[in-house]
Amino acid sequence: MKYKISGDNLQIVTCELEPNEKVYAEAGTMVYMSGNMVFEARAKGGMMKGLKRKLAGETFFLTEFSPTRSQGFVGFGGSAPGTIMPIQLAPGKDFMIQKTAFLCAENSVNLDMAWQKKLGASLFGGEGFILQKLSGKGTAFIQATGDFVEMDLKPGQTVKVDTGSVVGWDATVSYDIQRAGGLKTMMFAGEGIFLTTLKGPGKILLQSMNLAELAATLSKLAPR
């Protein structure tokens, strides 16, 4: 598979496929495709994985694309202003992402739900309670609201992040939710009640814009 990411902060990824190649994507993310491209809704990974996605608030089916007879192309775009990044997967190199971050992937990449084991992250992490795990071999594409911020954490190095600003991290990175501070700070500092704590080693990806905060700002400007 060849691909090209176009645009600045309203990006689209175009995948060029041979007849024996396939990609799958979240429902509704396809923007355009060549005339020889065929697509079909599939319960990727079987019935149980489809049910897990449904219980997590995602679609039961993912959409699979493949060209017939000759090379074809298909373009995918996100649902909010932002950027797209390729993630290269290899056996033993899993990558965790927020459930809203997945866009599309080669058919050789596995996508599965990953439930938080820590009580604090489960109760107060919001979207962090339900994570997705990318594994296998190949290329997956994830999306961020705004721009990506990439950090490589050393062993033991810790970063505290606004919970809505975390996109993904290497499976080697530990993850938890902690209070933002004392009661006064939590209530009046404007930084939220809880922060996400990420501890290395491994790569983490953040986004420059919090989608929930963007939606709240736009709702204030909407005519009433």
C-alpha positions in Angstrom: 0.0 0.0 0.0 1.1 3.5 -0.8 -0.4 6.6 0.9 -0.4 10.3 0.8 -1.6 12.7 3.5 -2.9 16.0 2.0 -3.8 19.3 3.6 -2.7 21.3 6.6 -5.2 21.1 9.4 -8.2 19.5 7.6 -6.2 16.6 6.4 -7.1 13.6 4.2 -5.1 10.4 3.7 -5.3 8.8 0.3 -4.4 5.1 0.1 -3.4 3.5 -3.2 -4.1 -0.2 -3.2 -3.3 -3.2 -5.5 -6.1 -5.7 -6.2 -4.9 -8.0 -3.5 -4.7 -5.3 -0.8 -7.4 -4.1 1.6 -7.9 -1.4 4.1 -10.6 -1.0 6.7 -12.0 2.2 8.3 -14.5 3.6 10.7 -17.9 3.9 9.1 -18.5 7.3 7.5 -14.8 8.3 7.1 -14.5 7.6 3.3 -14.4 10.9 1.3 -13.7 9.6 -2.2 -12.6 6.5 -4.1 -11.8 5.3 -7.5 -14.5 3.7 -9.6 -13.1 0.2 -9.3 -13.1 0.3 -5.5 -15.6 -2.0 -3.7 -16.5 -1.8 -0.1 -18.4 -3.9 2.4 -19.3 -3.7 6.1 -17.7 -6.4 8.1 -17.5 -7.3 11.8 -13.8 -7.0 11.8 -12.2 -9.7 14.1 -15.5 -11.6 14.4 -18.7 -11.4 16.4 -17.1 -10.9 19.8 -14.9 -8.0 18.8 -17.9 -6.4 17.0 -19.9 -6.7 20.2 -17.1 -5.2 22.3 -17.0 -2.2 19.9 -20.8 -1.8 20.2 -20.7 -1.9 24.0 -18.0 0.7 24.0 -20.2 3.1 21.9 -18.5 2.4 18.6 -20.1 0.9 15.4 -20.5 -2.9 15.3 -19.2 -3.0 11.7 -16.1 -1.5 10.1 -16.0 -0.8 6.4 -13.5 -2.8 4.3 -12.2 -1.4 0.9 -10.4 -3.3 -1.9 -10.0 -2.5 -5.7 -10.9 -4.9 -8.4 -8.9 -5.8 -11.5 -6.3 -3.0 -11.2 -4.9 -0.4 -8.8 -7.4 1.8 -7.0 -7.5 4.6 -4.4 -9.6 5.6 -1.5 -9.4 8.8 0.6 -10.4 9.1 4.3 -10.9 12.2 6.4 -11.6 12.9 10.1 -14.8 14.2 11.6 -13.2 17.4 13.1 -10.5 19.9 12.1 -7.2 18.2 12.7 -4.3 16.2 11.4 -3.6 12.6 10.5 -0.6 10.5 11.4 0.6 7.1 10.2 1.5 4.5 12.9 3.8 1.7 11.9 3.0 -1.6 13.7 5.2 -4.6 14.2 4.8 -7.8 16.2 5.3 -7.0 19.9 5.1 -3.2 19.3 1.5 -2.5 20.2 0.1 1.0 20.4 -2.8 2.3 22.5 -5.1 5.0 21.3 -8.2 6.8 22.5 -11.3 5.3 21.0 -12.1 8.4 18.9 -8.6 8.5 17.3 -8.8 5.5 14.9 -9.3 6.4 11.2 -8.2 3.4 9.0 -5.6 0.7 8.7 -4.2 -2.0 6.5 -6.0 -5.3 6.8 -3.0 -6.9 8.5 -3.4 -4.5 11.5 -5.5 -5.7 14.4 -7.9 -3.3 16.2 -9.3 -4.3 19.5 -10.9 -2.7 22.6 -8.7 -2.4 25.7 -10.4 -1.8 29.0 -8.6 0.2 31.7 -7.6 -1.9 34.7 -6.9 0.9 37.1 -9.9 2.2 39.1 -9.0 5.8 38.9 -8.6 5.7 35.1 -11.9 3.8 34.8 -14.0 6.2 36.9 -12.6 9.5 36.0 -10.8 9.2 32.7 -13.8 9.9 30.4 -12.7 8.6 27.0 -9.7 7.1 28.7 -11.9 4.4 30.3 -12.3 2.8 26.9 -9.1 2.5 24.8 -8.3 0.8 21.6 -5.2 -1.3 20.9 -3.4 -1.5 17.5 -1.3 -4.6 17.0 0.0 -6.8 14.2 2.1 -5.6 11.2 1.4 -2.8 8.9 0.3 0.8 8.8 -2.6 2.4 10.7 -3.8 6.0 10.6 -5.0 8.0 13.6 -6.4 11.5 13.8 -6.0 14.3 16.3 -8.0 17.5 16.8 -5.7 20.3 15.9 -2.0 19.3 15.6 0.0 16.4 17.0 2.5 16.9 19.8 5.0 14.0 20.0 7.2 13.1 23.0 9.6 10.3 23.7 9.6 9.5 27.4 12.6 8.0 29.1 12.2 5.2 31.7 10.5 6.7 34.7 9.9 10.1 33.1 6.4 11.4 33.8 4.1 13.9 32.0 0.7 15.1 33.2 -1.8 16.0 30.5 -5.3 17.3 30.2 -7.4 14.2 29.9 -9.0 15.3 26.6 -5.6 16.0 25.0 -4.1 12.5 25.0 -4.3 10.6 21.7 -2.1 7.6 22.0 1.0 6.0 23.4 3.3 2.9 23.1 2.1 0.0 25.1 5.2 0.3 27.3 3.9 3.6 28.7 1.9 3.3 31.9 -1.3 5.4 32.3 -3.4 6.6 35.2 -5.7 9.4 36.3 -4.7 11.8 39.2 -6.3 14.8 40.9 -5.3 18.1 39.4 -4.5 19.4 42.9 -6.2 20.6 46.1 -9.9 21.4 46.2 -9.5 25.1 45.4 -7.3 24.3 42.4 -9.6 21.6 41.1 -12.6 23.9 41.3 -11.3 27.2 40.2 -8.0 26.8 38.2 -9.9 26.0 35.0 -7.7 23.0 34.2 -10.3 20.3 35.1 -10.6 18.1 38.1 -8.3 15.3 36.9 -5.2 15.0 34.8 -3.8 12.0 32.8 -0.4 10.8 34.0 1.8 9.1 31.5 5.0 7.4 32.6 7.8 6.2 30.3 9.5 4.6 28.6 7.9 5.1 25.2 6.4 7.5 22.7 3.2 9.5 23.5 1.0 11.5 21.1 -1.0 14.5 22.3 -3.4 16.8 20.4 -3.3 20.6 20.6 -7.1 20.9 20.8 -9.5 19.3 23.1 -12.6 18.2 21.1 -15.0 18.5 24.0 -13.8 22.0 24.8 -14.1 23.0 21.1 -17.7 21.7 21.1 -18.5 23.6 24.2 -17.1 26.9 22.8 -19.0 26.5 19.5 -22.3 25.8 21.4 -22.0 29.1 23.2 -21.8 30.9 19.8 -24.7 29.0 18.2 -27.9 31.0 17.7 -30.6 30.4 20.3 
